[in-house]
Amino acid sequence: MIVAAWNVAIAVGGYVLDTRGAGVLPWSLCILLVACLVVVSMARLHGFLSRRALSILQGIAKAISV
């Protein structure tokens, strides 16, 4: 999966360089950075359970295993 993502990044970078020139590369990097920050913040909010939710799930699992 990481190799495919790397190949896509190289292809997109080559396309940007070919069509827009090197002057656009820093701006496209800023756009990519903002997109990555959005993904990371969403993963932080929705990807990990809170301690309360984790304790509830552990209680349910304990009740089922008895």
PQR file with spaces between the fields and no chain letter, atoms N, CA, C, O and H, PARSE charges and radii, in Angstrom:
ATOM       1  N    MET     1       0.823   -1.190    0.000 -0.4000 1.5000
ATOM       2  CA   MET     1       0.000    0.000    0.000 -0.0000 2.0000
ATOM       3  C    MET     1       0.871    1.259    0.000  0.5500 1.7000
ATOM       4  O    MET     1       0.571    2.232   -0.692 -0.5500 1.4000
ATOM       5  N    ILE     2       1.943    1.226    0.778 -0.4000 1.5000
ATOM       6  CA   ILE     2       2.803    2.405    0.843 -0.0000 2.0000
ATOM       7  C    ILE     2       3.525    2.632   -0.487  0.5500 1.7000
ATOM       8  O    ILE     2       3.786    3.773   -0.868 -0.5500 1.4000
ATOM       9  H    ILE     2       2.186    0.436    1.340  0.4000 1.0000
ATOM      10  N    VAL     3       3.846    1.545   -1.189 -0.4000 1.5000
ATOM      11  CA   VAL     3       4.498    1.683   -2.494 -0.0000 2.0000
ATOM      12  C    VAL     3       3.534    2.316   -3.493  0.5500 1.7000
ATOM      13  O    VAL     3       3.937    3.157   -4.297 -0.5500 1.4000
ATOM      14  H    VAL     3       3.634    0.618   -0.879  0.4000 1.0000
ATOM      15  N    ALA     4       2.271    1.919   -3.448 -0.4000 1.5000
ATOM      16  CA   ALA     4       1.279    2.511   -4.341 -0.0000 2.0000
ATOM      17  C    ALA     4       1.094    3.999   -4.034  0.5500 1.7000
ATOM      18  O    ALA     4       0.987    4.813   -4.951 -0.5500 1.4000
ATOM      19  H    ALA     4       1.943    1.236   -2.795  0.4000 1.0000
ATOM      20  N    ALA     5       1.056    4.354   -2.753 -0.4000 1.5000
ATOM      21  CA   ALA     5       0.920    5.768   -2.381 -0.0000 2.0000
ATOM      22  C    ALA     5       2.141    6.570   -2.841  0.5500 1.7000
ATOM      23  O    ALA     5       2.012    7.707   -3.296 -0.5500 1.4000
ATOM      24  H    ALA     5       1.142    3.693   -2.008  0.4000 1.0000
ATOM      25  N    TRP     6       3.316    5.970   -2.719 -0.4000 1.5000
ATOM      26  CA   TRP     6       4.542    6.637   -3.168 -0.0000 2.0000
ATOM      27  C    TRP     6       4.493    6.850   -4.687  0.5500 1.7000
ATOM      28  O    TRP     6       4.835    7.928   -5.172 -0.5500 1.4000
ATOM      29  H    TRP     6       3.421    5.046   -2.350  0.4000 1.0000
ATOM      30  N    ASN     7       4.074    5.835   -5.429 -0.4000 1.5000
ATOM      31  CA   ASN     7       3.990    5.955   -6.884 -0.0000 2.0000
ATOM      32  C    ASN     7       2.988    7.021   -7.302  0.5500 1.7000
ATOM      33  O    ASN     7       3.240    7.767   -8.248 -0.5500 1.4000
ATOM      34  H    ASN     7       3.796    4.959   -5.035  0.4000 1.0000
ATOM      35  N    VAL     8       1.860    7.105   -6.613 -0.4000 1.5000
ATOM      36  CA   VAL     8       0.867    8.139   -6.913 -0.0000 2.0000
ATOM      37  C    VAL     8       1.444    9.519   -6.610  0.5500 1.7000
ATOM      38  O    VAL     8       1.241   10.457   -7.381 -0.5500 1.4000
ATOM      39  H    VAL     8       1.655    6.499   -5.844  0.4000 1.0000
ATOM      40  N    ALA     9       2.157    9.649   -5.504 -0.4000 1.5000
ATOM      41  CA   ALA     9       2.753   10.939   -5.146 -0.0000 2.0000
ATOM      42  C    ALA     9       3.781   11.380   -6.186  0.5500 1.7000
ATOM      43  O    ALA     9       3.828   12.553   -6.558 -0.5500 1.4000
ATOM      44  H    ALA     9       2.323    8.887   -4.878  0.4000 1.0000
ATOM      45  N    ILE    10       4.595   10.449   -6.649 -0.4000 1.5000
ATOM      46  CA   ILE    10       5.579   10.784   -7.679 -0.0000 2.0000
ATOM      47  C    ILE    10       4.879   11.197   -8.976  0.5500 1.7000
ATOM      48  O    ILE    10       5.292   12.153   -9.632 -0.5500 1.4000
ATOM      49  H    ILE    10       4.557    9.496   -6.346  0.4000 1.0000
ATOM      50  N    ALA    11       3.829   10.479   -9.336 -0.4000 1.5000
ATOM      51  CA   ALA    11       3.091   10.800  -10.566 -0.0000 2.0000
ATOM      52  C    ALA    11       2.443   12.180  -10.474  0.5500 1.7000
ATOM      53  O    ALA    11       2.517   12.968  -11.417 -0.5500 1.4000
ATOM      54  H    ALA    11       3.493    9.703   -8.803  0.4000 1.0000
ATOM      55  N    VAL    12       1.808   12.472   -9.336 -0.4000 1.5000
ATOM      56  CA   VAL    12       1.158   13.776   -9.168 -0.0000 2.0000
ATOM      57  C    VAL    12       2.200   14.885   -9.153  0.5500 1.7000
ATOM      58  O    VAL    12       1.999   15.934   -9.764 -0.5500 1.4000
ATOM      59  H    VAL    12       1.748   11.832   -8.570  0.4000 1.0000
ATOM      60  N    GLY    13       3.300   14.662   -8.467 -0.4000 1.5000
ATOM      61  CA   GLY    13       4.371   15.660   -8.453 -0.0000 2.0000
ATOM      62  C    GLY    13       4.934   15.914   -9.842  0.5500 1.7000
ATOM      63  O    GLY    13       5.205   17.059  -10.204 -0.5500 1.4000
ATOM      64  H    GLY    13       3.463   13.810   -7.971  0.4000 1.0000
ATOM      65  N    GLY    14       5.110   14.854  -10.622 -0.4000 1.5000
ATOM      66  CA   GLY    14       5.590   15.012  -11.995 -0.0000 2.0000
ATOM      67  C    GLY    14       4.594   15.764  -12.859  0.5500 1.7000
ATOM      68  O    GLY    14       4.973   16.587  -13.693 -0.5500 1.4000
ATOM      69  H    GLY    14       4.890   13.924  -10.329  0.4000 1.0000
ATOM      70  N    TYR    15       3.315   15.473  -12.651 -0.4000 1.5000
ATOM      71  CA   TYR    15       2.274   16.177  -13.414 -0.0000 2.0000
ATOM      72  C    TYR    15       2.267   17.667  -13.069  0.5500 1.7000
ATOM      73  O    TYR    15       2.168   18.514  -13.957 -0.5500 1.4000
ATOM      74  H    TYR    15       3.008   14.804  -11.974  0.4000 1.0000
ATOM      75  N    VAL    16       2.374   17.982  -11.776 -0.4000 1.5000
ATOM      76  CA   VAL    16       2.386   19.390  -11.350 -0.0000 2.0000
ATOM      77  C    VAL    16       3.607   20.101  -11.922  0.5500 1.7000
ATOM      78  O    VAL    16       3.497   21.222  -12.419 -0.5500 1.4000
ATOM      79  H    VAL    16       2.455   17.294  -11.055  0.4000 1.0000
ATOM      80  N    LEU    17       4.763   19.458  -11.853 -0.4000 1.5000
ATOM      81  CA   LEU    17       5.960   20.074  -12.415 -0.0000 2.0000
ATOM      82  C    LEU    17       5.843   20.276  -13.930  0.5500 1.7000
ATOM      83  O    LEU    17       6.278   21.296  -14.465 -0.5500 1.4000
ATOM      84  H    LEU    17       4.852   18.548  -11.449  0.4000 1.0000
ATOM      85  N    ASP    18       5.265   19.314  -14.592 -0.4000 1.5000
ATOM      86  CA   ASP    18       5.153   19.384  -16.053 -0.0000 2.0000
ATOM      87  C    ASP    18       4.163   20.453  -16.503  0.5500 1.7000
ATOM      88  O    ASP    18       4.417   21.168  -17.472 -0.5500 1.4000
ATOM      89  H    ASP    18       4.912   18.486  -14.157  0.4000 1.0000
ATOM      90  N    THR    19       3.037   20.564  -15.803 -0.4000 1.5000
ATOM      91  CA   THR    19       1.997   21.487  -16.261 -0.0000 2.0000
ATOM      92  C    THR    19       2.115   22.888  -15.669  0.5500 1.7000
ATOM      93  O    THR    19       1.822   23.870  -16.350 -0.5500 1.4000
ATOM      94  H    THR    19       2.830   19.983  -15.015  0.4000 1.0000
ATOM      95  N    ARG    20       2.538   22.992  -14.417 -0.4000 1.5000
ATOM      96  CA   ARG    20       2.533   24.302  -13.741 -0.0000 2.0000
ATOM      97  C    ARG    20       3.920   24.874  -13.490  0.5500 1.7000
ATOM      98  O    ARG    20       4.068   26.090  -13.366 -0.5500 1.4000
ATOM      99  H    ARG    20       2.775   22.193  -13.863  0.4000 1.0000
ATOM     100  N    GLY    21       4.924   24.035  -13.413 -0.4000 1.5000
ATOM     101  CA   GLY    21       6.282   24.513  -13.152 -0.0000 2.0000
ATOM     102  C    GLY    21       6.647   24.375  -11.680  0.5500 1.7000
ATOM     103  O    GLY    21       5.815   24.020  -10.844 -0.5500 1.4000
ATOM     104  H    GLY    21       4.804   23.048  -13.513  0.4000 1.0000
ATOM     105  N    ALA    22       7.903   24.662  -11.388 -0.4000 1.5000
ATOM     106  CA   ALA    22       8.425   24.455  -10.037 -0.0000 2.0000
ATOM     107  C    ALA    22       7.895   25.476   -9.030  0.5500 1.7000
ATOM     108  O    ALA    22       7.930   25.223   -7.826 -0.5500 1.4000
ATOM     109  H    ALA    22       8.578   24.950  -12.067  0.4000 1.0000
ATOM     110  N    GLY    23       7.412   26.606   -9.494 -0.4000 1.5000
ATOM     111  CA   GLY    23       6.928   27.643   -8.589 -0.0000 2.0000
ATOM     112  C    GLY    23       5.664   27.257   -7.832  0.5500 1.7000
ATOM     113  O    GLY    23       5.367   27.836   -6.787 -0.5500 1.4000
ATOM     114  H    GLY    23       7.384   26.812  -10.472  0.4000 1.0000
ATOM     115  N    VAL    24       4.921   26.289   -8.347 -0.4000 1.5000
ATOM     116  CA   VAL    24       3.660   25.872   -7.738 -0.0000 2.0000
ATOM     117  C    VAL    24       3.887   24.782   -6.677  0.5500 1.7000
ATOM     118  O    VAL    24       3.017   24.529   -5.844 -0.5500 1.4000
ATOM     119  H    VAL    24       5.163   25.819   -9.196  0.4000 1.0000
ATOM     120  N    LEU    25       5.044   24.152   -6.717 -0.4000 1.5000
ATOM     121  CA   LEU    25       5.306   23.022   -5.820 -0.0000 2.0000
ATOM     122  C    LEU    25       5.171   23.378   -4.334  0.5500 1.7000
ATOM     123  O    LEU    25       4.545   22.612   -3.602 -0.5500 1.4000
ATOM     124  H    LEU    25       5.751   24.358   -7.393  0.4000 1.0000
ATOM     125  N    PRO    26       5.725   24.498   -3.851 -0.5600 1.5000
ATOM     126  CA   PRO    26       5.528   24.820   -2.420  0.2800 2.0000
ATOM     127  C    PRO    26       4.057   25.040   -2.047  0.5500 1.7000
ATOM     128  O    PRO    26       3.630   24.665   -0.955 -0.5500 1.4000
ATOM     129  N    TRP    27       3.284   25.649   -2.956 -0.4000 1.5000
ATOM     130  CA   TRP    27       1.864   25.879   -2.661 -0.0000 2.0000
ATOM     131  C    TRP    27       1.083   24.574   -2.643  0.5500 1.7000
ATOM     132  O    TRP    27       0.189   24.392   -1.817 -0.5500 1.4000
ATOM     133  H    TRP    27       3.631   25.954   -3.843  0.4000 1.0000
ATOM     134  N    SER    28       1.416   23.674   -3.544 -0.4000 1.5000
ATOM     135  CA   SER    28       0.736   22.372   -3.527 -0.0000 2.0000
ATOM     136  C    SER    28       1.115   21.586   -2.280  0.5500 1.7000
ATOM     137  O    SER    28       0.305   20.817   -1.762 -0.5500 1.4000
ATOM     138  H    SER    28       2.143   23.821   -4.215  0.4000 1.0000
ATOM     139  N    LEU    29       2.335   21.773   -1.795 -0.4000 1.5000
ATOM     140  CA   LEU    29       2.752   21.127   -0.549 -0.0000 2.0000
ATOM     141  C    LEU    29       1.953   21.674    0.632  0.5500 1.7000
ATOM     142  O    LEU    29       1.576   20.918    1.526 -0.5500 1.4000
ATOM     143  H    LEU    29       2.993   22.399   -2.216  0.4000 1.0000
ATOM     144  N    CYS    30       1.694   22.973    0.641 -0.4000 1.5000
ATOM     145  CA   CYS    30       0.877   23.560    1.717 -0.0000 2.0000
ATOM     146  C    CYS    30      -0.548   23.006    1.691  0.5500 1.7000
ATOM     147  O    CYS    30      -1.121   22.723    2.743 -0.5500 1.4000
ATOM     148  H    CYS    30       2.000   23.587   -0.086  0.4000 1.0000
ATOM     149  N    ILE    31      -1.114   22.851    0.510 -0.4000 1.5000
ATOM     150  CA   ILE    31      -2.462   22.275    0.396 -0.0000 2.0000
ATOM     151  C    ILE    31      -2.464   20.841    0.906  0.5500 1.7000
ATOM     152  O    ILE    31      -3.381   20.434    1.619 -0.5500 1.4000
ATOM     153  H    ILE    31      -0.649   23.081   -0.344  0.4000 1.0000
ATOM     154  N    LEU    32      -1.437   20.074    0.541 -0.4000 1.5000
ATOM     155  CA   LEU    32      -1.322   18.694    1.006 -0.0000 2.0000
ATOM     156  C    LEU    32      -1.150   18.634    2.519  0.5500 1.7000
ATOM     157  O    LEU    32      -1.704   17.747    3.168 -0.5500 1.4000
ATOM     158  H    LEU    32      -0.692   20.405   -0.038  0.4000 1.0000
ATOM     159  N    LEU    33      -0.394   19.561    3.085 -0.4000 1.5000
ATOM     160  CA   LEU    33      -0.197   19.609    4.532 -0.0000 2.0000
ATOM     161  C    LEU    33      -1.508   19.883    5.262  0.5500 1.7000
ATOM     162  O    LEU    33      -1.781   19.258    6.287 -0.5500 1.4000
ATOM     163  H    LEU    33       0.056   20.282    2.558  0.4000 1.0000
ATOM     164  N    VAL    34      -2.312   20.795    4.758 -0.4000 1.5000
ATOM     165  CA   VAL    34      -3.608   21.087    5.375 -0.0000 2.0000
ATOM     166  C    VAL    34      -4.520   19.859    5.299  0.5500 1.7000
ATOM     167  O    VAL    34      -5.213   19.541    6.266 -0.5500 1.4000
ATOM     168  H    VAL    34      -2.090   21.303    3.926  0.4000 1.0000
ATOM     169  N    ALA    35      -4.522   19.176    4.165 -0.4000 1.5000
ATOM     170  CA   ALA    35      -5.332   17.965    4.025 -0.0000 2.0000
ATOM     171  C    ALA    35      -4.882   16.892    5.016  0.5500 1.7000
ATOM     172  O    ALA    35      -5.719   16.217    5.614 -0.5500 1.4000
ATOM     173  H    ALA    35      -3.959   19.434    3.380  0.4000 1.0000
ATOM     174  N    CYS    36      -3.586   16.730    5.194 -0.4000 1.5000
ATOM     175  CA   CYS    36      -3.066   15.747    6.161 -0.0000 2.0000
ATOM     176  C    CYS    36      -3.440   16.114    7.589  0.5500 1.7000
ATOM     177  O    CYS    36      -3.777   15.236    8.384 -0.5500 1.4000
ATOM     178  H    CYS    36      -2.906   17.278    4.708  0.4000 1.0000
ATOM     179  N    LEU    37      -3.387   17.389    7.925 -0.4000 1.5000
ATOM     180  CA   LEU    37      -3.765   17.814    9.273 -0.0000 2.0000
ATOM     181  C    LEU    37      -5.241   17.547    9.545  0.5500 1.7000
ATOM     182  O    LEU    37      -5.606   17.190   10.665 -0.5500 1.4000
ATOM     183  H    LEU    37      -3.114   18.103    7.280  0.4000 1.0000
ATOM     184  N    VAL    38      -6.085   17.714    8.546 -0.4000 1.5000
ATOM     185  CA   VAL    38      -7.508   17.408    8.703 -0.0000 2.0000
ATOM     186  C    VAL    38      -7.704   15.915    8.951  0.5500 1.7000
ATOM     187  O    VAL    38      -8.473   15.528    9.831 -0.5500 1.4000
ATOM     188  H    VAL    38      -5.789   18.004    7.636  0.4000 1.0000
ATOM     189  N    VAL    39      -7.021   15.089    8.191 -0.4000 1.5000
ATOM     190  CA   VAL    39      -7.144   13.642    8.363 -0.0000 2.0000
ATOM     191  C    VAL    39      -6.655   13.217    9.742  0.5500 1.7000
ATOM     192  O    VAL    39      -7.297   12.396   10.397 -0.5500 1.4000
ATOM     193  H    VAL    39      -6.396   15.403    7.477  0.4000 1.0000
ATOM     194  N    VAL    40      -5.540   13.757   10.189 -0.4000 1.5000
ATOM     195  CA   VAL    40      -4.999   13.404   11.502 -0.0000 2.0000
ATOM     196  C    VAL    40      -5.930   13.856   12.618  0.5500 1.7000
ATOM     197  O    VAL    40      -6.136   13.122   13.584 -0.5500 1.4000
ATOM     198  H    VAL    40      -5.018   14.424    9.658  0.4000 1.0000
ATOM     199  N    SER    41      -6.492   15.049   12.499 -0.4000 1.5000
ATOM     200  CA   SER    41      -7.390   15.516   13.552 -0.0000 2.0000
ATOM     201  C    SER    41      -8.662   14.689   13.605  0.5500 1.7000
ATOM     202  O    SER    41      -9.173   14.417   14.692 -0.5500 1.4000
ATOM     203  H    SER    41      -6.325   15.645   11.714  0.4000 1.0000
ATOM     204  N    MET    42      -9.184   14.283   12.454 -0.4000 1.5000
ATOM     205  CA   MET    42     -10.371   13.421   12.436 -0.0000 2.0000
ATOM     206  C    MET    42     -10.061   12.043   13.012  0.5500 1.7000
ATOM     207  O    MET    42     -10.882   11.466   13.726 -0.5500 1.4000
ATOM     208  H    MET    42      -8.769   14.504   11.571  0.4000 1.0000
ATOM     209  N    ALA    43      -8.893   11.522   12.707 -0.4000 1.5000
ATOM     210  CA   ALA    43      -8.511   10.215   13.242 -0.0000 2.0000
ATOM     211  C    ALA    43      -8.355   10.287   14.756  0.5500 1.7000
ATOM     212  O    ALA    43      -8.679    9.339   15.472 -0.5500 1.4000
ATOM     213  H    ALA    43      -8.226   11.991   12.127  0.4000 1.0000
ATOM     214  N    ARG    44      -7.862   11.408   15.227 -0.4000 1.5000
ATOM     215  CA   ARG    44      -7.702   11.566   16.676 -0.0000 2.0000
ATOM     216  C    ARG    44      -9.057   11.626   17.374  0.5500 1.7000
ATOM     217  O    ARG    44      -9.220   11.096   18.473 -0.5500 1.4000
ATOM     218  H    ARG    44      -7.599   12.178   14.645  0.4000 1.0000
ATOM     219  N    LEU    45     -10.020   12.266   16.737 -0.4000 1.5000
ATOM     220  CA   LEU    45     -11.349   12.381   17.335 -0.0000 2.0000
ATOM     221  C    LEU    45     -12.142   11.082   17.252  0.5500 1.7000
ATOM     222  O    LEU    45     -12.848   10.725   18.195 -0.5500 1.4000
ATOM     223  H    LEU    45      -9.888   12.697   15.844  0.4000 1.0000
ATOM     224  N    HIS    46     -12.031   10.377   16.135 -0.4000 1.5000
ATOM     225  CA   HIS    46     -12.891    9.225   15.896 -0.0000 2.0000
ATOM     226  C    HIS    46     -12.168    7.885   15.944  0.5500 1.7000
ATOM     227  O    HIS    46     -12.817    6.839   15.942 -0.5500 1.4000
ATOM     228  H    HIS    46     -11.458   10.667   15.369  0.4000 1.0000
ATOM     229  N    GLY    47     -10.848    7.896   15.986 -0.4000 1.5000
ATOM     230  CA   GLY    47     -10.103    6.654   15.893 -0.0000 2.0000
ATOM     231  C    GLY    47      -9.816    5.989   17.216  0.5500 1.7000
ATOM     232  O    GLY    47      -9.548    4.788   17.251 -0.5500 1.4000
ATOM     233  H    GLY    47     -10.321    8.746   15.988  0.4000 1.0000
ATOM     234  N    PHE    48      -9.862    6.724   18.295 -0.4000 1.5000
ATOM     235  CA   PHE    48      -9.497    6.179   19.594 -0.0000 2.0000
ATOM     236  C    PHE    48     -10.667    6.342   20.564  0.5500 1.7000
ATOM     237  O    PHE    48     -11.325    7.382   20.590 -0.5500 1.4000
ATOM     238  H    PHE    48     -10.080    7.699   18.266  0.4000 1.0000
ATOM     239  N    LEU    49     -10.910    5.323   21.342 -0.4000 1.5000
ATOM     240  CA   LEU    49     -11.998    5.375   22.320 -0.0000 2.0000
ATOM     241  C    LEU    49     -11.577    6.161   23.554  0.5500 1.7000
ATOM     242  O    LEU    49     -10.409    6.156   23.944 -0.5500 1.4000
ATOM     243  H    LEU    49     -10.375    4.478   21.320  0.4000 1.0000
ATOM     244  N    SER    50     -12.538    6.829   24.155 -0.4000 1.5000
ATOM     245  CA   SER    50     -12.281    7.501   25.418 -0.0000 2.0000
ATOM     246  C    SER    50     -12.165    6.460   26.523  0.5500 1.7000
ATOM     247  O    SER    50     -12.561    5.310   26.334 -0.5500 1.4000
ATOM     248  H    SER    50     -13.487    6.833   23.839  0.4000 1.0000
ATOM     249  N    ARG    51     -11.635    6.846   27.655 -0.4000 1.5000
ATOM     250  CA   ARG    51     -11.491    5.900   28.773 -0.0000 2.0000
ATOM     251  C    ARG    51     -12.845    5.373   29.228  0.5500 1.7000
ATOM     252  O    ARG    51     -12.975    4.202   29.584 -0.5500 1.4000
ATOM     253  H    ARG    51     -11.314    7.780   27.808  0.4000 1.0000
ATOM     254  N    ARG    52     -13.844    6.236   29.215 -0.4000 1.5000
ATOM     255  CA   ARG    52     -15.185    5.818   29.641 -0.0000 2.0000
ATOM     256  C    ARG    52     -15.750    4.761   28.695  0.5500 1.7000
ATOM     257  O    ARG    52     -16.269    3.737   29.139 -0.5500 1.4000
ATOM     258  H    ARG    52     -13.739    7.187   28.926  0.4000 1.0000
ATOM     259  N    ALA    53     -15.649    5.012   27.396 -0.4000 1.5000
ATOM     260  CA   ALA    53     -16.150    4.050   26.420 -0.0000 2.0000
ATOM     261  C    ALA    53     -15.375    2.746   26.489  0.5500 1.7000
ATOM     262  O    ALA    53     -15.949    1.669   26.329 -0.5500 1.4000
ATOM     263  H    ALA    53     -15.227    5.844   27.035  0.4000 1.0000
ATOM     264  N    LEU    54     -14.083    2.839   26.723 -0.4000 1.5000
ATOM     265  CA   LEU    54     -13.263    1.637   26.827 -0.0000 2.0000
ATOM     266  C    LEU    54     -13.648    0.814   28.046  0.5500 1.7000
ATOM     267  O    LEU    54     -13.700   -0.413   27.971 -0.5500 1.4000
ATOM     268  H    LEU    54     -13.617    3.715   26.853  0.4000 1.0000
ATOM     269  N    SER    55     -13.919    1.474   29.171 -0.4000 1.5000
ATOM     270  CA   SER    55     -14.315    0.736   30.369 -0.0000 2.0000
ATOM     271  C    SER    55     -15.699    0.091   30.194  0.5500 1.7000
ATOM     272  O    SER    55     -15.939   -1.004   30.704 -0.5500 1.4000
ATOM     273  H    SER    55     -13.877    2.472   29.232  0.4000 1.0000
ATOM     274  N    ILE    56     -16.591    0.753   29.488 -0.4000 1.5000
ATOM     275  CA   ILE    56     -17.916    0.169   29.213 -0.0000 2.0000
ATOM     276  C    ILE    56     -17.769   -1.088   28.358  0.5500 1.7000
ATOM     277  O    ILE    56     -18.393   -2.111   28.640 -0.5500 1.4000
ATOM     278  H    ILE    56     -16.396    1.642   29.074  0.4000 1.0000
ATOM     279  N    LEU    57     -16.944   -1.011   27.317 -0.4000 1.5000
ATOM     280  CA   LEU    57     -16.731   -2.171   26.452 -0.0000 2.0000
ATOM     281  C    LEU    57     -16.050   -3.312   27.197  0.5500 1.7000
ATOM     282  O    LEU    57     -16.362   -4.479   26.958 -0.5500 1.4000
ATOM     283  H    LEU    57     -16.436   -0.180   27.088  0.4000 1.0000
ATOM     284  N    GLN    58     -15.124   -2.989   28.093 -0.4000 1.5000
ATOM     285  CA   GLN    58     -14.477   -4.028   28.882 -0.0000 2.0000
ATOM     286  C    GLN    58     -15.478   -4.690   29.822  0.5500 1.7000
ATOM     287  O    GLN    58     -15.418   -5.901   30.036 -0.5500 1.4000
ATOM     288  H    GLN    58     -14.870   -2.041   28.287  0.4000 1.0000
ATOM     289  N    GLY    59     -16.390   -3.914   30.381 -0.4000 1.5000
ATOM     290  CA   GLY    59     -17.431   -4.469   31.247 -0.0000 2.0000
ATOM     291  C    GLY    59     -18.357   -5.395   30.481  0.5500 1.7000
ATOM     292  O    GLY    59     -18.742   -6.448   30.989 -0.5500 1.4000
ATOM     293  H    GLY    59     -16.438   -2.930   30.208  0.4000 1.0000
ATOM     294  N    ILE    60     -18.711   -5.021   29.284 -0.4000 1.5000
ATOM     295  CA   ILE    60     -19.569   -5.866   28.443 -0.0000 2.0000
ATOM     296  C    ILE    60     -18.839   -7.156   28.086  0.5500 1.7000
ATOM     297  O    ILE    60     -19.429   -8.236   28.138 -0.5500 1.4000
ATOM     298  H    ILE    60     -18.398   -4.166   28.871  0.4000 1.0000
ATOM     299  N    ALA    61     -17.585   -7.056   27.730 -0.4000 1.5000
ATOM     300  CA   ALA    61     -16.814   -8.250   27.385 -0.0000 2.0000
ATOM     301  C    ALA    61     -16.671   -9.179   28.576  0.5500 1.7000
ATOM     302  O    ALA    61     -16.717  -10.400   28.430 -0.5500 1.4000
ATOM     303  H    ALA    61     -17.106   -6.180   27.688  0.4000 1.0000
ATOM     304  N    LYS    62     -16.499   -8.600   29.753 -0.4000 1.5000
ATOM     305  CA   LYS    62     -16.376   -9.400   30.960 -0.0000 2.0000
ATOM     306  C    LYS    62     -17.704  -10.112   31.267  0.5500 1.7000
ATOM     307  O    LYS    62     -17.707  -11.271   31.683 -0.5500 1.4000
ATOM     308  H    LYS    62     -16.462   -7.607   29.871  0.4000 1.0000
ATOM     309  N    ALA    63     -18.816   -9.423   31.061 -0.4000 1.5000
ATOM     310  CA   ALA    63     -20.131  -10.029   31.316 -0.0000 2.0000
ATOM     311  C    ALA    63     -20.428  -11.154   30.324  0.5500 1.7000
ATOM     312  O    ALA    63     -21.052  -12.151   30.687 -0.5500 1.4000
ATOM     313  H    ALA    63     -18.813   -8.482   30.723  0.4000 1.0000
ATOM     314  N    ILE    64     -19.999  -11.003   29.117 -0.4000 1.5000
ATOM     315  CA   ILE    64     -20.234  -12.025   28.105 -0.0000 2.0000
ATOM     316  C    ILE    64     -19.388  -13.271   28.380  0.5500 1.7000
ATOM     317  O    ILE    64     -19.851  -14.392   28.174 -0.5500 1.4000
ATOM     318  H    ILE    64     -19.492  -10.193   28.823  0.4000 1.0000
ATOM     319  N    SER    65     -18.164  -13.079   28.839 -0.4000 1.5000
ATOM     320  CA   SER    65     -17.262  -14.219   29.033 -0.0000 2.0000
ATOM     321  C    SER    65     -17.590  -15.040   30.282  0.5500 1.7000
ATOM     322  O    SER    65     -17.081  -16.151   30.429 -0.5500 1.4000
ATOM     323  H    SER    65     -17.788  -12.168   29.006  0.4000 1.0000
ATOM     324  N    VAL    66     -18.418  -14.527   31.172 -0.4000 1.5000
ATOM     325  CA   VAL    66     -18.749  -15.267   32.409 -0.0000 2.0000
ATOM     326  C    VAL    66     -19.725  -16.349   32.166  0.5500 1.7000
ATOM     327  O    VAL    66     -20.104  -17.059   33.097 -0.5500 1.4000
ATOM     328  H    VAL    66     -18.831  -13.624   31.053  0.4000 1.0000
